[in-house]
Amino acid sequence: MNGNGRVSPRPLPQKMGFSESEGDGTMSFGASSSLRRKNTGCGGSCRRCCLKFADAEHHDLLEHDASCMDVLKHFFTGRSLDRRSARKQKLTRSIHLQGRLRQAAGEADPSDLGMLEGAVSGLAVEDQMDSWPIFIVLQSLAAVTLWVVFASQADGGFEEALAGLESVAVGWTTMLTHRDCTDLRWEVWRWLSYQYTHSGVWHIGFNTLLVLAVGIRLEMYHGHIRTFLVFNLGVVCSALNFVVTDGHAELVGMSGGAYALMGMTFGSLMLNWADTRYRRPELFILLFLFACDVGMAYFDSIVKESSTSHSAHFGGYISGFILGILIGRNLDDEEAAEYAASLKWERCLQKFMLLLGLVLLIFVIVWMAQWPPRTIYDLTPWCWHRQVFNQTLFPEFRFHCVRCQDAQCINEFSQMGFVEQVSFRVCSTTGWSYSQVNP
């Protein structure tokens, strides 16, 4: 210890043990036996490190030069590599021990995502993303642009403006089955055109976010044509399901296509379950989103004031699921020779889905053929409704909801003194005071 109270480093030993008999500035490892602890204060591990560093040419000879002396000085002045190596090995053993303890306890390493990954024997879905999401981006851009441009010009509030393609052709693009007993069922362009009109910033924002979040990955895997077909057929099927379940209302928005993409994701996951690495997290997310929509549908059914058409969501979801199985990309088809057993049950599933789709389509067409229109929740047909105040017909001092099926009934109520328009949802809640029923 020096006068400052510090420990002085060990001096470099005078006797290094080099026996350089040839005078060439080198010595063999075997000749280094005199490099011992009693001379250097360095243990076996330290000696091996010194000899390794001093043998710069890796030819089992030590270079007795300035570089060798620098290396020896580094290790013999108290900064031994043994100490650092020991600390590193101790830390490594500690990390491995913690991992083994977690594994024995059945716990997952928080930094390891392997638990989310399933085994894939052949091609993996995640490795087959070879298409750019051109359609999804253009579809979202078109819907957002149409709404923003015309909503900014609307007289009412920007946030709740009904705008889009309907702003260009008023009364011609939204999905309707009738307007005051004017039959609109077979104006088939409405089955597609309604997707480019939205009823507010939250409506367009949610639909666009859902289309991008679900559709980008789908188009990258399934390609442009499949994604385009599923999206637009989902829009059509949503409109048809809307006619059956809520045919007296008006439908706008591309949520049918968005939910068709969700259904396609579910169908594709079922078809490519063994070929998807992260199948369990994907299934969990899909079930969570579906449960959220079911919960919102139940809440809206209680509130009775929501304008959200969950029937359209359901129609899009079912159509996307069926189409995803029927025309979705199947990796087992690309490896048919190795996965013949899987293809057998998948072919049976596709046949069943084809039959189910045809049955549902025939049912919808037959239902639409009825006039006046009706829904499965209200089997009374009607195509015109108003609220009237007439104490001769209705003694109570209030307005009463009435609905008609033909022109004669409409003329009778239209000639009364107090006739006002009202939402049919309000009348469904408060009750219909008169409903025309033809024999």
PLY file of the C-alpha trace (Angstrom):
ply
format ascii 1.0
element vertex 439
property float x
property float y
property float z
element edge 438
property int vertex1
property int vertex2
end_header
0.00 0.00 0.00
1.37 3.41 -0.95
1.31 6.59 1.09
-2.09 7.59 -0.31
-3.78 4.54 1.15
-4.16 2.81 -2.21
-3.06 -0.66 -3.12
-0.14 -0.57 -5.51
-0.34 -2.88 -8.53
1.86 -5.92 -8.51
5.16 -5.22 -10.25
5.99 -7.05 -13.40
8.08 -10.09 -12.39
11.71 -9.93 -13.29
11.91 -13.55 -14.23
9.53 -14.27 -17.04
10.65 -17.81 -17.70
11.44 -17.31 -21.39
14.26 -19.55 -22.59
15.01 -18.29 -26.04
17.86 -20.52 -27.09
17.63 -19.94 -30.84
17.80 -16.15 -30.64
14.82 -15.72 -33.00
12.62 -13.86 -30.55
10.21 -16.78 -30.05
9.69 -19.69 -27.73
7.46 -22.74 -27.74
4.53 -23.29 -25.39
6.36 -26.24 -23.93
9.26 -23.99 -22.96
7.00 -21.73 -20.89
6.86 -24.04 -17.87
8.81 -21.54 -15.79
5.85 -19.12 -16.06
4.40 -20.17 -12.73
2.33 -18.71 -9.98
5.27 -18.30 -7.61
6.96 -16.03 -10.13
3.99 -14.13 -11.54
1.16 -14.38 -9.07
-0.99 -15.59 -11.99
-3.07 -18.77 -11.90
-3.54 -21.36 -14.60
-6.39 -19.58 -16.36
-4.48 -16.33 -16.33
-1.38 -18.01 -17.80
-3.42 -19.56 -20.58
-4.93 -16.17 -21.44
-1.49 -14.55 -21.46
-0.02 -17.22 -23.68
-2.98 -17.06 -26.03
-2.71 -13.29 -26.44
1.06 -13.42 -26.79
0.85 -16.01 -29.59
-0.30 -13.47 -32.18
0.54 -15.66 -35.17
-1.31 -18.73 -33.78
1.64 -21.03 -34.53
2.30 -22.26 -30.97
5.24 -19.87 -30.56
5.40 -16.81 -28.30
6.67 -13.56 -29.82
9.18 -12.12 -27.36
8.73 -8.52 -28.43
7.16 -5.26 -27.27
3.58 -6.34 -28.01
4.03 -9.48 -25.97
5.41 -7.46 -23.07
2.44 -5.07 -23.26
0.04 -7.98 -23.02
1.87 -9.44 -20.05
1.95 -6.05 -18.31
-1.80 -5.73 -18.78
-2.48 -8.97 -16.94
0.21 -8.77 -14.31
-0.72 -5.30 -12.97
-3.88 -6.42 -11.19
-6.40 -6.22 -14.11
-6.71 -9.95 -14.67
-9.00 -11.29 -17.33
-9.82 -14.14 -14.98
-11.88 -11.83 -12.83
-13.89 -10.46 -15.73
-14.38 -13.91 -17.20
-15.55 -15.20 -13.86
-18.09 -12.40 -13.53
-19.35 -12.98 -17.06
-19.65 -16.72 -16.51
-21.44 -16.15 -13.21
-23.93 -13.81 -14.90
-24.48 -16.29 -17.74
-25.07 -19.14 -15.29
-27.53 -16.94 -13.39
-29.51 -16.16 -16.57
-29.60 -19.81 -17.58
-30.64 -20.81 -14.08
-33.51 -18.31 -14.09
-34.67 -19.65 -17.46
-34.60 -23.23 -16.19
-36.52 -22.24 -13.07
-39.19 -20.50 -15.16
-39.41 -23.49 -17.44
-39.74 -25.89 -14.50
-42.48 -23.69 -13.01
-44.34 -23.56 -16.33
-43.83 -19.83 -16.73
-43.01 -18.05 -20.01
-40.00 -15.87 -20.58
-41.43 -12.33 -21.00
-38.88 -11.61 -23.73
-39.68 -14.77 -25.67
-42.55 -14.76 -28.19
-42.07 -18.41 -29.08
-45.08 -19.40 -27.00
-47.28 -17.53 -29.49
-45.86 -19.38 -32.48
-47.18 -22.71 -33.66
-45.22 -25.36 -35.51
-45.44 -25.31 -39.32
-44.13 -28.28 -41.27
-44.39 -26.92 -44.82
-45.04 -23.51 -46.30
-46.10 -20.82 -43.84
-48.76 -18.19 -44.52
-46.53 -15.49 -43.05
-43.85 -16.27 -45.68
-46.23 -16.01 -48.65
-47.08 -12.29 -48.47
-46.10 -11.55 -52.06
-48.74 -9.00 -53.21
-48.98 -5.27 -52.60
-52.27 -4.13 -50.92
-53.26 -1.96 -53.89
-57.03 -2.54 -53.80
-57.37 -2.01 -50.04
-55.48 1.29 -50.19
-57.43 2.57 -53.21
-60.78 1.50 -51.70
-60.04 3.29 -48.44
-58.71 6.36 -50.22
-61.81 6.61 -52.45
-64.25 6.32 -49.54
-62.39 8.83 -47.37
-61.91 11.33 -50.20
-65.56 11.27 -51.21
-66.73 11.81 -47.65
-64.23 14.55 -46.75
-64.81 16.54 -49.95
-68.60 16.62 -49.68
-68.85 16.71 -45.88
-66.80 19.91 -45.89
-69.46 21.46 -48.14
-72.46 20.22 -46.13
-74.73 22.74 -44.43
-74.84 20.85 -41.14
-72.00 19.81 -38.87
-68.94 18.28 -40.48
-68.66 15.51 -37.88
-72.15 14.10 -38.53
-72.61 14.89 -42.21
-74.17 12.29 -44.50
-71.83 12.63 -47.47
-70.11 10.73 -50.23
-71.47 9.39 -53.49
-75.00 10.28 -52.37
-73.96 13.93 -52.48
-73.36 13.57 -56.22
-76.59 11.71 -57.05
-79.06 12.49 -54.27
-81.59 9.72 -53.70
-79.96 7.30 -56.13
-77.08 5.56 -54.33
-78.11 4.55 -50.79
-79.51 1.08 -50.13
-83.33 1.21 -50.00
-86.09 -1.26 -50.78
-88.88 1.32 -51.01
-89.70 4.98 -50.59
-93.37 5.61 -49.77
-94.45 2.49 -51.66
-92.20 3.23 -54.63
-90.50 -0.09 -55.30
-86.68 0.22 -55.29
-85.79 -3.41 -54.67
-84.43 -4.13 -58.14
-82.30 -1.03 -58.58
-79.33 -3.33 -58.26
-76.66 -0.62 -58.45
-77.72 0.39 -54.95
-76.42 -2.94 -53.68
-72.88 -1.67 -54.36
-73.06 2.11 -54.52
-74.16 2.60 -50.90
-70.65 1.70 -49.67
-69.29 5.11 -50.78
-71.59 7.17 -48.54
-71.02 7.55 -44.78
-72.95 9.25 -42.02
-70.21 10.93 -40.01
-66.56 11.13 -39.17
-66.72 8.24 -36.72
-68.53 6.10 -39.29
-65.97 6.66 -42.04
-63.08 6.55 -39.58
-64.00 3.22 -38.01
-64.76 1.55 -41.34
-61.52 2.76 -42.91
-59.45 1.67 -39.92
-61.06 -1.77 -39.97
-60.55 -2.18 -43.73
-56.87 -1.23 -43.47
-56.17 -3.27 -40.34
-57.72 -6.46 -41.70
-57.44 -6.01 -45.46
-53.76 -5.22 -45.94
-52.56 -8.57 -44.65
-55.33 -10.40 -46.52
-54.51 -8.84 -49.88
-50.80 -9.45 -49.41
-51.53 -13.16 -48.97
-54.65 -13.82 -51.10
-53.90 -11.35 -53.89
-55.83 -8.51 -55.53
-58.56 -10.46 -57.33
-59.68 -12.60 -54.38
-59.70 -9.61 -52.03
-61.64 -7.48 -54.50
-64.24 -10.19 -55.04
-64.72 -10.97 -51.35
-64.99 -7.30 -50.40
-67.57 -6.37 -53.02
-69.55 -9.59 -52.75
-69.59 -8.92 -49.01
-71.07 -5.48 -49.72
-73.79 -7.08 -51.87
-74.56 -9.83 -49.34
-74.76 -7.24 -46.57
-77.38 -5.37 -48.57
-79.37 -8.56 -49.17
-79.25 -9.53 -45.50
-80.28 -5.97 -44.65
-83.41 -6.38 -46.80
-84.42 -9.46 -44.82
-83.71 -8.12 -41.33
-84.15 -4.32 -41.55
-85.64 -3.67 -44.97
-87.60 -0.53 -44.09
-84.47 1.46 -43.19
-81.71 3.07 -45.26
-78.21 1.59 -45.44
-74.91 3.43 -46.08
-71.23 2.70 -45.50
-68.66 0.06 -46.42
-68.91 -1.85 -43.15
-70.33 -4.82 -45.07
-67.08 -5.13 -47.01
-65.00 -4.56 -43.88
-66.77 -7.35 -42.02
-66.52 -9.56 -45.09
-62.73 -9.19 -44.78
-62.99 -10.24 -41.14
-65.02 -13.27 -42.14
-62.51 -14.07 -44.87
-59.73 -13.94 -42.29
-61.59 -16.45 -40.15
-62.24 -18.72 -43.14
-58.65 -18.47 -44.31
-57.43 -19.31 -40.81
-59.62 -22.41 -40.74
-58.39 -23.44 -44.18
-54.71 -22.79 -43.39
-54.68 -23.55 -39.67
-51.65 -25.87 -39.77
-49.79 -23.47 -42.09
-50.20 -20.35 -39.92
-47.49 -19.67 -37.35
-49.42 -17.25 -35.16
-52.78 -18.99 -35.50
-53.77 -18.83 -31.83
-53.22 -15.06 -31.38
-55.03 -14.45 -34.67
-57.98 -16.58 -33.59
-58.12 -14.79 -30.25
-58.19 -11.36 -31.93
-60.95 -12.43 -34.35
-63.10 -13.85 -31.56
-62.54 -10.73 -29.47
-63.63 -8.42 -32.30
-66.65 -10.58 -33.03
-67.63 -10.59 -29.35
-67.30 -6.79 -29.25
-69.66 -6.41 -32.21
-72.17 -8.82 -30.69
-72.01 -6.85 -27.44
-72.59 -3.56 -29.24
-75.48 -5.08 -31.16
-77.08 -6.18 -27.90
-76.53 -2.74 -26.36
-78.04 -1.01 -29.39
-81.05 -3.31 -29.24
-81.68 -2.10 -25.70
-81.11 1.58 -26.45
-83.38 1.43 -29.53
-81.97 4.71 -30.85
-78.86 3.52 -32.67
-78.71 3.80 -36.45
-75.97 1.15 -36.75
-77.06 -1.76 -38.91
-75.56 -4.80 -37.23
-77.55 -7.00 -39.60
-75.36 -5.70 -42.41
-72.27 -6.50 -40.33
-73.52 -10.04 -39.81
-74.30 -10.48 -43.51
-70.82 -9.32 -44.48
-69.19 -11.57 -41.89
-71.04 -14.69 -43.00
-70.45 -14.03 -46.70
-66.75 -13.36 -46.12
-66.40 -16.56 -44.10
-68.06 -18.67 -46.79
-66.15 -17.02 -49.64
-62.87 -17.25 -47.75
-63.27 -21.02 -47.61
-64.56 -21.33 -51.19
-62.12 -19.13 -53.10
-59.45 -18.27 -50.53
-55.84 -19.25 -51.09
-55.05 -22.68 -49.65
-51.41 -23.63 -49.14
-52.34 -27.31 -49.04
-53.35 -26.98 -52.71
-49.82 -25.81 -53.47
-48.40 -28.83 -51.65
-51.06 -31.32 -52.71
-48.76 -34.34 -52.80
-47.73 -33.93 -49.15
-51.10 -32.93 -47.69
-53.60 -35.23 -49.39
-55.28 -36.07 -46.07
-55.82 -32.40 -45.21
-57.19 -31.67 -48.67
-59.82 -34.36 -48.30
-61.63 -32.76 -45.36
-61.07 -29.29 -46.80
-62.84 -30.31 -50.00
-65.76 -31.59 -47.92
-65.84 -28.29 -46.02
-65.86 -26.32 -49.28
-68.75 -28.37 -50.64
-70.73 -27.78 -47.47
-70.06 -24.03 -47.61
-71.10 -23.92 -51.26
-74.39 -25.64 -50.41
-74.95 -23.34 -47.44
-74.26 -20.25 -49.55
-76.71 -21.34 -52.24
-79.44 -22.04 -49.67
-79.00 -18.62 -48.08
-78.98 -16.89 -51.47
-82.18 -18.60 -52.59
-83.88 -17.73 -49.31
-82.94 -14.05 -49.62
-84.15 -13.80 -53.23
-87.48 -15.43 -52.35
-87.88 -13.09 -49.39
-87.14 -10.03 -51.51
-89.75 -11.08 -54.03
-92.53 -10.35 -51.52
-94.35 -7.05 -51.79
-95.02 -5.01 -49.74
-91.69 -5.63 -47.96
-91.48 -7.15 -44.51
-88.70 -8.27 -42.16
-88.17 -11.48 -40.23
-88.64 -9.50 -37.00
-91.95 -7.93 -38.14
-93.97 -10.04 -40.55
-96.57 -7.33 -41.18
-96.02 -5.99 -44.73
-96.11 -2.24 -45.27
-94.48 0.44 -47.41
-95.84 3.78 -46.06
-96.01 5.15 -42.51
-96.91 8.43 -40.81
-98.10 9.78 -37.49
-101.62 11.32 -37.47
-103.75 13.22 -35.00
-107.46 12.35 -35.38
-109.64 12.02 -32.31
-112.43 10.54 -34.39
-110.32 7.49 -35.16
-108.16 7.60 -32.06
-109.78 9.14 -28.95
-106.47 9.71 -27.14
-105.18 13.26 -27.33
-101.90 12.45 -29.11
-100.37 11.47 -32.42
-100.71 7.87 -33.51
-98.48 5.80 -35.84
-100.17 4.26 -38.88
-98.85 2.18 -41.78
-100.29 1.23 -45.16
-99.78 -1.24 -47.99
-101.48 0.42 -50.98
-102.50 3.77 -52.50
-106.06 3.70 -51.17
-104.92 3.53 -47.56
-102.30 6.21 -48.19
-104.89 8.61 -49.66
-107.23 8.18 -46.71
-104.64 9.16 -44.12
-102.97 11.81 -46.28
-106.22 13.82 -46.44
-106.43 14.19 -42.67
-105.64 17.53 -41.08
-102.66 16.58 -38.95
-100.22 14.22 -40.67
-96.51 14.25 -39.90
-93.50 12.18 -40.83
-91.87 10.06 -38.14
-89.13 7.47 -37.90
-90.51 3.97 -38.14
-88.15 2.97 -35.32
-90.01 5.35 -33.01
-93.29 3.78 -34.03
-91.86 0.30 -33.49
-90.98 1.35 -29.95
-94.21 3.17 -29.07
-96.46 0.82 -31.03
-98.51 1.01 -34.22
-102.04 2.31 -33.72
-103.16 1.14 -37.16
-101.71 -1.38 -39.61
-103.43 -2.12 -42.89
-103.91 -5.83 -43.38
-105.22 -7.00 -46.73
-107.08 -10.33 -46.84
0 1
1 2
2 3
3 4
4 5
5 6
6 7
7 8
8 9
9 10
10 11
11 12
12 13
13 14
14 15
15 16
16 17
17 18
18 19
19 20
20 21
21 22
22 23
23 24
24 25
25 26
26 27
27 28
28 29
29 30
30 31
31 32
32 33
33 34
34 35
35 36
36 37
37 38
38 39
39 40
40 41
41 42
42 43
43 44
44 45
45 46
46 47
47 48
48 49
49 50
50 51
51 52
52 53
53 54
54 55
55 56
56 57
57 58
58 59
59 60
60 61
61 62
62 63
63 64
64 65
65 66
66 67
67 68
68 69
69 70
70 71
71 72
72 73
73 74
74 75
75 76
76 77
77 78
78 79
79 80
80 81
81 82
82 83
83 84
84 85
85 86
86 87
87 88
88 89
89 90
90 91
91 92
92 93
93 94
94 95
95 96
96 97
97 98
98 99
99 100
100 101
101 102
102 103
103 104
104 105
105 106
106 107
107 108
108 109
109 110
110 111
111 112
112 113
113 114
114 115
115 116
116 117
117 118
118 119
119 120
120 121
121 122
122 123
123 124
124 125
125 126
126 127
127 128
128 129
129 130
130 131
131 132
132 133
133 134
134 135
135 136
136 137
137 138
138 139
139 140
140 141
141 142
142 143
143 144
144 145
145 146
146 147
147 148
148 149
149 150
150 151
151 152
152 153
153 154
154 155
155 156
156 157
157 158
158 159
159 160
160 161
161 162
162 163
163 164
164 165
165 166
166 167
167 168
168 169
169 170
170 171
171 172
172 173
173 174
174 175
175 176
176 177
177 178
178 179
179 180
180 181
181 182
182 183
183 184
184 185
185 186
186 187
187 188
188 189
189 190
190 191
191 192
192 193
193 194
194 195
195 196
196 197
197 198
198 199
199 200
200 201
201 202
202 203
203 204
204 205
205 206
206 207
207 208
208 209
209 210
210 211
211 212
212 213
213 214
214 215
215 216
216 217
217 218
218 219
219 220
220 221
221 222
222 223
223 224
224 225
225 226
226 227
227 228
228 229
229 230
230 231
231 232
232 233
233 234
234 235
235 236
236 237
237 238
238 239
239 240
240 241
241 242
242 243
243 244
244 245
245 246
246 247
247 248
248 249
249 250
250 251
251 252
252 253
253 254
254 255
255 256
256 257
257 258
258 259
259 260
260 261
261 262
262 263
263 264
264 265
265 266
266 267
267 268
268 269
269 270
270 271
271 272
272 273
273 274
274 275
275 276
276 277
277 278
278 279
279 280
280 281
281 282
282 283
283 284
284 285
285 286
286 287
287 288
288 289
289 290
290 291
291 292
292 293
293 294
294 295
295 296
296 297
297 298
298 299
299 300
300 301
301 302
302 303
303 304
304 305
305 306
306 307
307 308
308 309
309 310
310 311
311 312
312 313
313 314
314 315
315 316
316 317
317 318
318 319
319 320
320 321
321 322
322 323
323 324
324 325
325 326
326 327
327 328
328 329
329 330
330 331
331 332
332 333
333 334
334 335
335 336
336 337
337 338
338 339
339 340
340 341
341 342
342 343
343 344
344 345
345 346
346 347
347 348
348 349
349 350
350 351
351 352
352 353
353 354
354 355
355 356
356 357
357 358
358 359
359 360
360 361
361 362
362 363
363 364
364 365
365 366
366 367
367 368
368 369
369 370
370 371
371 372
372 373
373 374
374 375
375 376
376 377
377 378
378 379
379 380
380 381
381 382
382 383
383 384
384 385
385 386
386 387
387 388
388 389
389 390
390 391
391 392
392 393
393 394
394 395
395 396
396 397
397 398
398 399
399 400
400 401
401 402
402 403
403 404
404 405
405 406
406 407
407 408
408 409
409 410
410 411
411 412
412 413
413 414
414 415
415 416
416 417
417 418
418 419
419 420
420 421
421 422
422 423
423 424
424 425
425 426
426 427
427 428
428 429
429 430
430 431
431 432
432 433
433 434
434 435
435 436
436 437
437 438
